[in-house]
Amino acid sequence: MSQTQDYWKLTSIKVLSELYKNFRNTSKIDNMTLQKLVNRSMYLFLNDDEFKSTITGVKELKENYKKGY
């Protein structure tokens, strides 16, 4: 396995269509990609208790595959 393959983990996730559409429109201004957002979010989730609390406290999105996360 190459060093690049050891560095990255390729995953497949489903995202809500409307949220992704809005993200794509907004992220172009800030030069933010989904990959950057996910990596930064995971880092903060693991290292920043306030961020973790904010993320886990979101109630607008439900953990239900039919309605969205």
PDB file of N, CA, C, O and CB in Angstrom:
ATOM      1  N   MET A   1       0.846  -1.175   0.000  1.00  0.00           N
ATOM      2  CA  MET A   1       0.000   0.000   0.000  1.00  0.00           C
ATOM      3  C   MET A   1       0.897   1.245   0.000  1.00  0.00           C
ATOM      4  O   MET A   1       1.870   1.309   0.751  1.00  0.00           O
ATOM      5  CB  MET A   1      -0.966  -0.006   1.228  1.00  0.00           C
ATOM      6  N   SER A   2       0.576   2.209  -0.824  1.00  0.00           N
ATOM      7  CA  SER A   2       1.408   3.406  -0.917  1.00  0.00           C
ATOM      8  C   SER A   2       1.183   4.314   0.281  1.00  0.00           C
ATOM      9  O   SER A   2       0.208   4.171   1.019  1.00  0.00           O
ATOM     10  CB  SER A   2       1.119   4.164  -2.214  1.00  0.00           C
ATOM     11  N   GLN A   3       2.108   5.251   0.456  1.00  0.00           N
ATOM     12  CA  GLN A   3       2.004   6.192   1.565  1.00  0.00           C
ATOM     13  C   GLN A   3       0.745   7.045   1.442  1.00  0.00           C
ATOM     14  O   GLN A   3       0.116   7.360   2.453  1.00  0.00           O
ATOM     15  CB  GLN A   3       3.245   7.087   1.623  1.00  0.00           C
ATOM     16  N   THR A   4       0.367   7.425   0.222  1.00  0.00           N
ATOM     17  CA  THR A   4      -0.841   8.221   0.008  1.00  0.00           C
ATOM     18  C   THR A   4      -2.072   7.454   0.461  1.00  0.00           C
ATOM     19  O   THR A   4      -2.968   8.034   1.076  1.00  0.00           O
ATOM     20  CB  THR A   4      -0.977   8.616  -1.470  1.00  0.00           C
ATOM     21  N   GLN A   5      -2.132   6.172   0.172  1.00  0.00           N
ATOM     22  CA  GLN A   5      -3.273   5.363   0.584  1.00  0.00           C
ATOM     23  C   GLN A   5      -3.338   5.236   2.095  1.00  0.00           C
ATOM     24  O   GLN A   5      -4.430   5.160   2.659  1.00  0.00           O
ATOM     25  CB  GLN A   5      -3.204   3.983  -0.052  1.00  0.00           C
ATOM     26  N   ASP A   6      -2.200   5.212   2.759  1.00  0.00           N
ATOM     27  CA  ASP A   6      -2.178   5.143   4.221  1.00  0.00           C
ATOM     28  C   ASP A   6      -2.655   6.451   4.844  1.00  0.00           C
ATOM     29  O   ASP A   6      -3.200   6.457   5.948  1.00  0.00           O
ATOM     30  CB  ASP A   6      -0.768   4.810   4.717  1.00  0.00           C
ATOM     31  N   TYR A   7      -2.453   7.537   4.147  1.00  0.00           N
ATOM     32  CA  TYR A   7      -2.765   8.860   4.674  1.00  0.00           C
ATOM     33  C   TYR A   7      -4.253   9.176   4.597  1.00  0.00           C
ATOM     34  O   TYR A   7      -4.790   9.830   5.491  1.00  0.00           O
ATOM     35  CB  TYR A   7      -1.982   9.911   3.925  1.00  0.00           C
ATOM     36  N   TRP A   8      -4.917   8.730   3.561  1.00  0.00           N
ATOM     37  CA  TRP A   8      -6.327   9.031   3.317  1.00  0.00           C
ATOM     38  C   TRP A   8      -7.188   7.799   3.489  1.00  0.00           C
ATOM     39  O   TRP A   8      -6.753   6.686   3.194  1.00  0.00           O
ATOM     40  CB  TRP A   8      -6.518   9.604   1.923  1.00  0.00           C
ATOM     41  N   LYS A   9      -8.410   7.992   3.966  1.00  0.00           N
ATOM     42  CA  LYS A   9      -9.410   6.930   4.053  1.00  0.00           C
ATOM     43  C   LYS A   9     -10.563   7.331   3.146  1.00  0.00           C
ATOM     44  O   LYS A   9     -11.257   8.311   3.416  1.00  0.00           O
ATOM     45  CB  LYS A   9      -9.895   6.696   5.540  1.00  0.00           C
ATOM     46  N   LEU A  10     -10.766   6.584   2.082  1.00  0.00           N
ATOM     47  CA  LEU A  10     -11.856   6.863   1.159  1.00  0.00           C
ATOM     48  C   LEU A  10     -13.152   6.317   1.743  1.00  0.00           C
ATOM     49  O   LEU A  10     -13.245   5.137   2.081  1.00  0.00           O
ATOM     50  CB  LEU A  10     -11.576   6.248  -0.237  1.00  0.00           C
ATOM     51  N   THR A  11     -14.146   7.185   1.857  1.00  0.00           N
ATOM     52  CA  THR A  11     -15.433   6.772   2.399  1.00  0.00           C
ATOM     53  C   THR A  11     -16.536   7.157   1.429  1.00  0.00           C
ATOM     54  O   THR A  11     -16.319   7.907   0.477  1.00  0.00           O
ATOM     55  CB  THR A  11     -15.680   7.405   3.785  1.00  0.00           C
ATOM     56  N   SER A  12     -17.683   6.645   1.682  1.00  0.00           N
ATOM     57  CA  SER A  12     -18.864   7.003   0.903  1.00  0.00           C
ATOM     58  C   SER A  12     -19.956   7.373   1.899  1.00  0.00           C
ATOM     59  O   SER A  12     -20.348   6.563   2.738  1.00  0.00           O
ATOM     60  CB  SER A  12     -19.321   5.825  -0.052  1.00  0.00           C
ATOM     61  N   ILE A  13     -20.436   8.601   1.796  1.00  0.00           N
ATOM     62  CA  ILE A  13     -21.486   9.051   2.703  1.00  0.00           C
ATOM     63  C   ILE A  13     -22.629   9.647   1.901  1.00  0.00           C
ATOM     64  O   ILE A  13     -22.442  10.088   0.767  1.00  0.00           O
ATOM     65  CB  ILE A  13     -20.939  10.079   3.717  1.00  0.00           C
ATOM     66  N   LYS A  14     -23.797   9.657   2.490  1.00  0.00           N
ATOM     67  CA  LYS A  14     -24.949  10.302   1.875  1.00  0.00           C
ATOM     68  C   LYS A  14     -25.158  11.628   2.581  1.00  0.00           C
ATOM     69  O   LYS A  14     -25.104  11.710   3.808  1.00  0.00           O
ATOM     70  CB  LYS A  14     -26.231   9.403   1.956  1.00  0.00           C
ATOM     71  N   VAL A  15     -25.398  12.666   1.791  1.00  0.00           N
ATOM     72  CA  VAL A  15     -25.691  13.981   2.353  1.00  0.00           C
ATOM     73  C   VAL A  15     -27.054  14.428   1.854  1.00  0.00           C
ATOM     74  O   VAL A  15     -27.494  14.021   0.779  1.00  0.00           O
ATOM     75  CB  VAL A  15     -24.591  15.018   1.974  1.00  0.00           C
ATOM     76  N   LEU A  16     -27.710  15.255   2.626  1.00  0.00           N
ATOM     77  CA  LEU A  16     -29.021  15.753   2.235  1.00  0.00           C
ATOM     78  C   LEU A  16     -28.880  16.677   1.031  1.00  0.00           C
ATOM     79  O   LEU A  16     -28.059  17.594   1.038  1.00  0.00           O
ATOM     80  CB  LEU A  16     -29.703  16.488   3.411  1.00  0.00           C
ATOM     81  N   SER A  17     -29.676  16.435   0.008  1.00  0.00           N
ATOM     82  CA  SER A  17     -29.568  17.158  -1.257  1.00  0.00           C
ATOM     83  C   SER A  17     -29.665  18.663  -1.091  1.00  0.00           C
ATOM     84  O   SER A  17     -28.841  19.399  -1.635  1.00  0.00           O
ATOM     85  CB  SER A  17     -30.634  16.695  -2.201  1.00  0.00           C
ATOM     86  N   GLU A  18     -30.653  19.130  -0.350  1.00  0.00           N
ATOM     87  CA  GLU A  18     -30.858  20.568  -0.199  1.00  0.00           C
ATOM     88  C   GLU A  18     -29.707  21.220   0.568  1.00  0.00           C
ATOM     89  O   GLU A  18     -29.258  22.309   0.211  1.00  0.00           O
ATOM     90  CB  GLU A  18     -32.184  20.839   0.515  1.00  0.00           C
ATOM     91  N   LEU A  19     -29.228  20.551   1.626  1.00  0.00           N
ATOM     92  CA  LEU A  19     -28.095  21.090   2.374  1.00  0.00           C
ATOM     93  C   LEU A  19     -26.849  21.142   1.495  1.00  0.00           C
ATOM     94  O   LEU A  19     -26.103  22.121   1.527  1.00  0.00           O
ATOM     95  CB  LEU A  19     -27.825  20.244   3.630  1.00  0.00           C
ATOM     96  N   TYR A  20     -26.628  20.096   0.714  1.00  0.00           N
ATOM     97  CA  TYR A  20     -25.449  20.053  -0.148  1.00  0.00           C
ATOM     98  C   TYR A  20     -25.516  21.146  -1.216  1.00  0.00           C
ATOM     99  O   TYR A  20     -24.515  21.803  -1.505  1.00  0.00           O
ATOM    100  CB  TYR A  20     -25.319  18.671  -0.809  1.00  0.00           C
ATOM    101  N   LYS A  21     -26.684  21.332  -1.790  1.00  0.00           N
ATOM    102  CA  LYS A  21     -26.874  22.383  -2.801  1.00  0.00           C
ATOM    103  C   LYS A  21     -26.559  23.752  -2.202  1.00  0.00           C
ATOM    104  O   LYS A  21     -25.851  24.552  -2.813  1.00  0.00           O
ATOM    105  CB  LYS A  21     -28.324  22.359  -3.354  1.00  0.00           C
ATOM    106  N   ASN A  22     -27.080  24.016  -1.018  1.00  0.00           N
ATOM    107  CA  ASN A  22     -26.818  25.291  -0.346  1.00  0.00           C
ATOM    108  C   ASN A  22     -25.341  25.431   0.021  1.00  0.00           C
ATOM    109  O   ASN A  22     -24.765  26.512  -0.099  1.00  0.00           O
ATOM    110  CB  ASN A  22     -27.686  25.417   0.915  1.00  0.00           C
ATOM    111  N   PHE A  23     -24.733  24.332   0.466  1.00  0.00           N
ATOM    112  CA  PHE A  23     -23.309  24.344   0.794  1.00  0.00           C
ATOM    113  C   PHE A  23     -22.481  24.675  -0.442  1.00  0.00           C
ATOM    114  O   PHE A  23     -21.579  25.509  -0.377  1.00  0.00           O
ATOM    115  CB  PHE A  23     -22.876  22.990   1.379  1.00  0.00           C
ATOM    116  N   ARG A  24     -22.777  24.034  -1.557  1.00  0.00           N
ATOM    117  CA  ARG A  24     -22.018  24.271  -2.795  1.00  0.00           C
ATOM    118  C   ARG A  24     -22.092  25.733  -3.212  1.00  0.00           C
ATOM    119  O   ARG A  24     -21.088  26.315  -3.622  1.00  0.00           O
ATOM    120  CB  ARG A  24     -22.544  23.378  -3.930  1.00  0.00           C
ATOM    121  N   ASN A  25     -23.269  26.325  -3.109  1.00  0.00           N
ATOM    122  CA  ASN A  25     -23.422  27.726  -3.489  1.00  0.00           C
ATOM    123  C   ASN A  25     -22.644  28.652  -2.558  1.00  0.00           C
ATOM    124  O   ASN A  25     -21.996  29.593  -3.016  1.00  0.00           O
ATOM    125  CB  ASN A  25     -24.895  28.112  -3.491  1.00  0.00           C
ATOM    126  N   THR A  26     -22.705  28.392  -1.280  1.00  0.00           N
ATOM    127  CA  THR A  26     -22.041  29.241  -0.290  1.00  0.00           C
ATOM    128  C   THR A  26     -20.542  29.000  -0.227  1.00  0.00           C
ATOM    129  O   THR A  26     -19.771  29.944  -0.061  1.00  0.00           O
ATOM    130  CB  THR A  26     -22.646  29.014   1.074  1.00  0.00           C
ATOM    131  N   SER A  27     -20.123  27.758  -0.357  1.00  0.00           N
ATOM    132  CA  SER A  27     -18.719  27.401  -0.165  1.00  0.00           C
ATOM    133  C   SER A  27     -17.812  27.947  -1.262  1.00  0.00           C
ATOM    134  O   SER A  27     -16.613  28.110  -1.039  1.00  0.00           O
ATOM    135  CB  SER A  27     -18.578  25.904  -0.098  1.00  0.00           C
ATOM    136  N   LYS A  28     -18.351  28.229  -2.422  1.00  0.00           N
ATOM    137  CA  LYS A  28     -17.528  28.773  -3.503  1.00  0.00           C
ATOM    138  C   LYS A  28     -16.924  30.111  -3.110  1.00  0.00           C
ATOM    139  O   LYS A  28     -15.792  30.417  -3.485  1.00  0.00           O
ATOM    140  CB  LYS A  28     -18.355  28.928  -4.781  1.00  0.00           C
ATOM    141  N   ILE A  29     -17.661  30.898  -2.366  1.00  0.00           N
ATOM    142  CA  ILE A  29     -17.185  32.214  -1.924  1.00  0.00           C
ATOM    143  C   ILE A  29     -16.014  32.055  -0.955  1.00  0.00           C
ATOM    144  O   ILE A  29     -15.045  32.813  -1.018  1.00  0.00           O
ATOM    145  CB  ILE A  29     -18.332  33.013  -1.254  1.00  0.00           C
ATOM    146  N   ASP A  30     -16.103  31.078  -0.068  1.00  0.00           N
ATOM    147  CA  ASP A  30     -15.087  30.878   0.971  1.00  0.00           C
ATOM    148  C   ASP A  30     -14.004  29.881   0.587  1.00  0.00           C
ATOM    149  O   ASP A  30     -13.128  29.572   1.395  1.00  0.00           O
ATOM    150  CB  ASP A  30     -15.744  30.421   2.232  1.00  0.00           C
ATOM    151  N   ASN A  31     -14.059  29.376  -0.643  1.00  0.00           N
ATOM    152  CA  ASN A  31     -13.101  28.369  -1.101  1.00  0.00           C
ATOM    153  C   ASN A  31     -13.070  27.162  -0.152  1.00  0.00           C
ATOM    154  O   ASN A  31     -12.001  26.674   0.213  1.00  0.00           O
ATOM    155  CB  ASN A  31     -11.695  28.986  -1.219  1.00  0.00           C
ATOM    156  N   MET A  32     -14.251  26.696   0.235  1.00  0.00           N
ATOM    157  CA  MET A  32     -14.378  25.559   1.141  1.00  0.00           C
ATOM    158  C   MET A  32     -14.914  24.362   0.357  1.00  0.00           C
ATOM    159  O   MET A  32     -15.947  24.457  -0.306  1.00  0.00           O
ATOM    160  CB  MET A  32     -15.312  25.901   2.347  1.00  0.00           C
ATOM    161  N   THR A  33     -14.213  23.250   0.437  1.00  0.00           N
ATOM    162  CA  THR A  33     -14.687  22.030  -0.201  1.00  0.00           C
ATOM    163  C   THR A  33     -15.332  21.145   0.861  1.00  0.00           C
ATOM    164  O   THR A  33     -15.146  21.355   2.060  1.00  0.00           O
ATOM    165  CB  THR A  33     -13.525  21.282  -0.923  1.00  0.00           C
ATOM    166  N   LEU A  34     -16.078  20.171   0.409  1.00  0.00           N
ATOM    167  CA  LEU A  34     -16.686  19.229   1.349  1.00  0.00           C
ATOM    168  C   LEU A  34     -15.596  18.475   2.105  1.00  0.00           C
ATOM    169  O   LEU A  34     -15.735  18.219   3.301  1.00  0.00           O
ATOM    170  CB  LEU A  34     -17.619  18.237   0.609  1.00  0.00           C
ATOM    171  N   GLN A  35     -14.525  18.121   1.423  1.00  0.00           N
ATOM    172  CA  GLN A  35     -13.423  17.418   2.072  1.00  0.00           C
ATOM    173  C   GLN A  35     -12.801  18.272   3.173  1.00  0.00           C
ATOM    174  O   GLN A  35     -12.544  17.772   4.268  1.00  0.00           O
ATOM    175  CB  GLN A  35     -12.360  17.028   1.042  1.00  0.00           C
ATOM    176  N   LYS A  36     -12.558  19.544   2.901  1.00  0.00           N
ATOM    177  CA  LYS A  36     -12.016  20.440   3.931  1.00  0.00           C
ATOM    178  C   LYS A  36     -12.973  20.542   5.114  1.00  0.00           C
ATOM    179  O   LYS A  36     -12.556  20.474   6.270  1.00  0.00           O
ATOM    180  CB  LYS A  36     -11.747  21.841   3.344  1.00  0.00           C
ATOM    181  N   LEU A  37     -14.250  20.706   4.815  1.00  0.00           N
ATOM    182  CA  LEU A  37     -15.250  20.846   5.879  1.00  0.00           C
ATOM    183  C   LEU A  37     -15.302  19.601   6.757  1.00  0.00           C
ATOM    184  O   LEU A  37     -15.324  19.703   7.984  1.00  0.00           O
ATOM    185  CB  LEU A  37     -16.634  21.118   5.279  1.00  0.00           C
ATOM    186  N   VAL A  38     -15.320  18.442   6.138  1.00  0.00           N
ATOM    187  CA  VAL A  38     -15.398  17.186   6.900  1.00  0.00           C
ATOM    188  C   VAL A  38     -14.155  16.995   7.757  1.00  0.00           C
ATOM    189  O   VAL A  38     -14.263  16.667   8.938  1.00  0.00           O
ATOM    190  CB  VAL A  38     -15.572  15.985   5.951  1.00  0.00           C
ATOM    191  N   ASN A  39     -12.977  17.198   7.176  1.00  0.00           N
ATOM    192  CA  ASN A  39     -11.742  17.013   7.945  1.00  0.00           C
ATOM    193  C   ASN A  39     -11.649  17.998   9.107  1.00  0.00           C
ATOM    194  O   ASN A  39     -11.278  17.612  10.216  1.00  0.00           O
ATOM    195  CB  ASN A  39     -10.524  17.170   7.035  1.00  0.00           C
ATOM    196  N   ARG A  40     -11.980  19.252   8.867  1.00  0.00           N
ATOM    197  CA  ARG A  40     -11.928  20.251   9.933  1.00  0.00           C
ATOM    198  C   ARG A  40     -12.982  19.967  10.999  1.00  0.00           C
ATOM    199  O   ARG A  40     -12.723  20.118  12.193  1.00  0.00           O
ATOM    200  CB  ARG A  40     -12.126  21.660   9.356  1.00  0.00           C
ATOM    201  N   SER A  41     -14.167  19.556  10.565  1.00  0.00           N
ATOM    202  CA  SER A  41     -15.242  19.243  11.512  1.00  0.00           C
ATOM    203  C   SER A  41     -14.885  18.047  12.383  1.00  0.00           C
ATOM    204  O   SER A  41     -15.127  18.064  13.590  1.00  0.00           O
ATOM    205  CB  SER A  41     -16.547  18.970  10.765  1.00  0.00           C
ATOM    206  N   MET A  42     -14.312  17.012  11.783  1.00  0.00           N
ATOM    207  CA  MET A  42     -13.910  15.851  12.578  1.00  0.00           C
ATOM    208  C   MET A  42     -12.820  16.229  13.573  1.00  0.00           C
ATOM    209  O   MET A  42     -12.839  15.777  14.718  1.00  0.00           O
ATOM    210  CB  MET A  42     -13.422  14.716  11.666  1.00  0.00           C
ATOM    211  N   TYR A  43     -11.872  17.053  13.142  1.00  0.00           N
ATOM    212  CA  TYR A  43     -10.808  17.495  14.043  1.00  0.00           C
ATOM    213  C   TYR A  43     -11.395  18.260  15.225  1.00  0.00           C
ATOM    214  O   TYR A  43     -11.057  17.985  16.377  1.00  0.00           O
ATOM    215  CB  TYR A  43      -9.789  18.374  13.289  1.00  0.00           C
ATOM    216  N   LEU A  44     -12.269  19.215  14.944  1.00  0.00           N
ATOM    217  CA  LEU A  44     -12.875  19.994  16.021  1.00  0.00           C
ATOM    218  C   LEU A  44     -13.758  19.135  16.911  1.00  0.00           C
ATOM    219  O   LEU A  44     -13.776  19.325  18.127  1.00  0.00           O
ATOM    220  CB  LEU A  44     -13.685  21.140  15.447  1.00  0.00           C
ATOM    221  N   PHE A  45     -14.483  18.203  16.333  1.00  0.00           N
ATOM    222  CA  PHE A  45     -15.338  17.307  17.109  1.00  0.00           C
ATOM    223  C   PHE A  45     -14.508  16.524  18.129  1.00  0.00           C
ATOM    224  O   PHE A  45     -14.945  16.296  19.257  1.00  0.00           O
ATOM    225  CB  PHE A  45     -16.095  16.339  16.175  1.00  0.00           C
ATOM    226  N   LEU A  46     -13.318  16.120  17.719  1.00  0.00           N
ATOM    227  CA  LEU A  46     -12.455  15.332  18.588  1.00  0.00           C
ATOM    228  C   LEU A  46     -11.656  16.178  19.572  1.00  0.00           C
ATOM    229  O   LEU A  46     -11.223  15.665  20.603  1.00  0.00           O
ATOM    230  CB  LEU A  46     -11.517  14.516  17.757  1.00  0.00           C
ATOM    231  N   ASN A  47     -11.446  17.474  19.278  1.00  0.00           N
ATOM    232  CA  ASN A  47     -10.530  18.290  20.071  1.00  0.00           C
ATOM    233  C   ASN A  47     -11.150  19.510  20.740  1.00  0.00           C
ATOM    234  O   ASN A  47     -10.486  20.173  21.537  1.00  0.00           O
ATOM    235  CB  ASN A  47      -9.428  18.738  19.213  1.00  0.00           C
ATOM    236  N   ASP A  48     -12.380  19.814  20.442  1.00  0.00           N
ATOM    237  CA  ASP A  48     -13.004  21.027  20.981  1.00  0.00           C
ATOM    238  C   ASP A  48     -14.354  20.652  21.597  1.00  0.00           C
ATOM    239  O   ASP A  48     -15.321  20.388  20.883  1.00  0.00           O
ATOM    240  CB  ASP A  48     -13.181  22.119  19.862  1.00  0.00           C
ATOM    241  N   ASP A  49     -14.403  20.633  22.906  1.00  0.00           N
ATOM    242  CA  ASP A  49     -15.626  20.206  23.601  1.00  0.00           C
ATOM    243  C   ASP A  49     -16.821  21.103  23.285  1.00  0.00           C
ATOM    244  O   ASP A  49     -17.950  20.620  23.199  1.00  0.00           O
ATOM    245  CB  ASP A  49     -15.390  20.188  25.105  1.00  0.00           C
ATOM    246  N   GLU A  50     -16.585  22.395  23.112  1.00  0.00           N
ATOM    247  CA  GLU A  50     -17.676  23.312  22.789  1.00  0.00           C
ATOM    248  C   GLU A  50     -18.245  23.013  21.398  1.00  0.00           C
ATOM    249  O   GLU A  50     -19.461  23.017  21.206  1.00  0.00           O
ATOM    250  CB  GLU A  50     -17.188  24.773  22.865  1.00  0.00           C
ATOM    251  N   PHE A  51     -17.367  22.756  20.438  1.00  0.00           N
ATOM    252  CA  PHE A  51     -17.820  22.396  19.091  1.00  0.00           C
ATOM    253  C   PHE A  51     -18.602  21.083  19.134  1.00  0.00           C
ATOM    254  O   PHE A  51     -19.666  20.964  18.526  1.00  0.00           O
ATOM    255  CB  PHE A  51     -16.614  22.275  18.121  1.00  0.00           C
ATOM    256  N   LYS A  52     -18.069  20.109  19.851  1.00  0.00           N
ATOM    257  CA  LYS A  52     -18.735  18.806  19.963  1.00  0.00           C
ATOM    258  C   LYS A  52     -20.123  18.963  20.564  1.00  0.00           C
ATOM    259  O   LYS A  52     -21.079  18.342  20.098  1.00  0.00           O
ATOM    260  CB  LYS A  52     -17.896  17.838  20.816  1.00  0.00           C
ATOM    261  N   SER A  53     -20.236  19.777  21.580  1.00  0.00           N
ATOM    262  CA  SER A  53     -21.528  20.022  22.214  1.00  0.00           C
ATOM    263  C   SER A  53     -22.492  20.699  21.238  1.00  0.00           C
ATOM    264  O   SER A  53     -23.673  20.356  21.189  1.00  0.00           O
ATOM    265  CB  SER A  53     -21.351  20.885  23.474  1.00  0.00           C
ATOM    266  N   THR A  54     -21.991  21.654  20.469  1.00  0.00           N
ATOM    267  CA  THR A  54     -22.818  22.337  19.469  1.00  0.00           C
ATOM    268  C   THR A  54     -23.338  21.343  18.437  1.00  0.00           C
ATOM    269  O   THR A  54     -24.526  21.347  18.113  1.00  0.00           O
ATOM    270  CB  THR A  54     -22.018  23.457  18.774  1.00  0.00           C
ATOM    271  N   ILE A  55     -22.465  20.502  17.925  1.00  0.00           N
ATOM    272  CA  ILE A  55     -22.841  19.523  16.899  1.00  0.00           C
ATOM    273  C   ILE A  55     -23.858  18.519  17.446  1.00  0.00           C
ATOM    274  O   ILE A  55     -24.871  18.244  16.802  1.00  0.00           O
ATOM    275  CB  ILE A  55     -21.591  18.782  16.381  1.00  0.00           C
ATOM    276  N   THR A  56     -23.591  17.981  18.618  1.00  0.00           N
ATOM    277  CA  THR A  56     -24.499  16.971  19.168  1.00  0.00           C
ATOM    278  C   THR A  56     -25.819  17.577  19.624  1.00  0.00           C
ATOM    279  O   THR A  56     -26.809  16.865  19.794  1.00  0.00           O
ATOM    280  CB  THR A  56     -23.839  16.252  20.332  1.00  0.00           C
ATOM    281  N   GLY A  57     -25.833  18.895  19.822  1.00  0.00           N
ATOM    282  CA  GLY A  57     -27.048  19.560  20.277  1.00  0.00           C
ATOM    283  C   GLY A  57     -27.997  19.997  19.178  1.00  0.00           C
ATOM    284  O   GLY A  57     -29.082  20.501  19.467  1.00  0.00           O
ATOM    285  N   VAL A  58     -27.614  19.815  17.924  1.00  0.00           N
ATOM    286  CA  VAL A  58     -28.482  20.229  16.809  1.00  0.00           C
ATOM    287  C   VAL A  58     -29.727  19.353  16.802  1.00  0.00           C
ATOM    288  O   VAL A  58     -29.636  18.127  16.752  1.00  0.00           O
ATOM    289  CB  VAL A  58     -27.731  20.132  15.437  1.00  0.00           C
ATOM    290  N   LYS A  59     -30.884  19.992  16.852  1.00  0.00           N
ATOM    291  CA  LYS A  59     -32.153  19.260  16.896  1.00  0.00           C
ATOM    292  C   LYS A  59     -32.944  19.380  15.590  1.00  0.00           C
ATOM    293  O   LYS A  59     -33.898  18.633  15.376  1.00  0.00           O
ATOM    294  CB  LYS A  59     -33.000  19.765  18.055  1.00  0.00           C
ATOM    295  N   GLU A  60     -32.555  20.317  14.714  1.00  0.00           N
ATOM    296  CA  GLU A  60     -33.305  20.546  13.479  1.00  0.00           C
ATOM    297  C   GLU A  60     -33.220  19.365  12.513  1.00  0.00           C
ATOM    298  O   GLU A  60     -34.145  19.129  11.736  1.00  0.00           O
ATOM    299  CB  GLU A  60     -32.799  21.797  12.795  1.00  0.00           C
ATOM    300  N   LEU A  61     -32.122  18.632  12.560  1.00  0.00           N
ATOM    301  CA  LEU A  61     -31.927  17.480  11.688  1.00  0.00           C
ATOM    302  C   LEU A  61     -32.051  16.219  12.526  1.00  0.00           C
ATOM    303  O   LEU A  61     -31.413  16.099  13.572  1.00  0.00           O
ATOM    304  CB  LEU A  61     -30.547  17.541  10.967  1.00  0.00           C
ATOM    305  N   LYS A  62     -32.861  15.288  12.077  1.00  0.00           N
ATOM    306  CA  LYS A  62     -33.115  14.070  12.835  1.00  0.00           C
ATOM    307  C   LYS A  62     -32.298  12.910  12.281  1.00  0.00           C
ATOM    308  O   LYS A  62     -32.019  12.858  11.083  1.00  0.00           O
ATOM    309  CB  LYS A  62     -34.607  13.727  12.814  1.00  0.00           C
ATOM    310  N   GLU A  63     -31.920  11.991  13.141  1.00  0.00           N
ATOM    311  CA  GLU A  63     -31.194  10.808  12.717  1.00  0.00           C
ATOM    312  C   GLU A  63     -32.192   9.773  12.223  1.00  0.00           C
ATOM    313  O   GLU A  63     -32.486   8.788  12.900  1.00  0.00           O
ATOM    314  CB  GLU A  63     -30.327  10.240  13.868  1.00  0.00           C
ATOM    315  N   ASN A  64     -32.695  10.021  11.044  1.00  0.00           N
ATOM    316  CA  ASN A  64     -33.687   9.156  10.431  1.00  0.00           C
ATOM    317  C   ASN A  64     -33.435   9.165   8.925  1.00  0.00           C
ATOM    318  O   ASN A  64     -33.547  10.210   8.284  1.00  0.00           O
ATOM    319  CB  ASN A  64     -35.150   9.620  10.774  1.00  0.00           C
ATOM    320  N   TYR A  65     -33.098   8.019   8.363  1.00  0.00           N
ATOM    321  CA  TYR A  65     -32.699   7.986   6.962  1.00  0.00           C
ATOM    322  C   TYR A  65     -33.788   8.426   6.006  1.00  0.00           C
ATOM    323  O   TYR A  65     -33.479   8.831   4.885  1.00  0.00           O
ATOM    324  CB  TYR A  65     -32.259   6.618   6.601  1.00  0.00           C
ATOM    325  N   LYS A  66     -35.048   8.364   6.400  1.00  0.00           N
ATOM    326  CA  LYS A  66     -36.135   8.792   5.512  1.00  0.00           C
ATOM    327  C   LYS A  66     -36.311  10.313   5.540  1.00  0.00           C
ATOM    328  O   LYS A  66     -36.696  10.913   4.536  1.00  0.00           O
ATOM    329  CB  LYS A  66     -37.451   8.103   5.912  1.00  0.00           C
ATOM    330  N   LYS A  67     -36.035  10.923   6.665  1.00  0.00           N
ATOM    331  CA  LYS A  67     -36.215  12.377   6.801  1.00  0.00           C
ATOM    332  C   LYS A  67     -34.900  13.125   6.712  1.00  0.00           C
ATOM    333  O   LYS A  67     -34.889  14.327   6.443  1.00  0.00           O
ATOM    334  CB  LYS A  67     -36.894  12.703   8.118  1.00  0.00           C
ATOM    335  N   GLY A  68     -33.805  12.444   6.930  1.00  0.00           N
ATOM    336  CA  GLY A  68     -32.497  13.092   6.900  1.00  0.00           C
ATOM    337  C   GLY A  68     -31.844  13.126   8.257  1.00  0.00           C
ATOM    338  O   GLY A  68     -32.466  12.808   9.271  1.00  0.00           O
ATOM    339  N   TYR A  69     -30.603  13.508   8.268  1.00  0.00           N
ATOM    340  CA  TYR A  69     -29.821  13.499   9.503  1.00  0.00           C
ATOM    341  C   TYR A  69     -29.731  14.876  10.093  1.00  0.00           C
ATOM    342  O   TYR A  69     -29.108  15.061  11.139  1.00  0.00           O
ATOM    343  CB  TYR A  69     -28.430  12.953   9.259  1.00  0.00           C
TER     344      TYR A  69
END
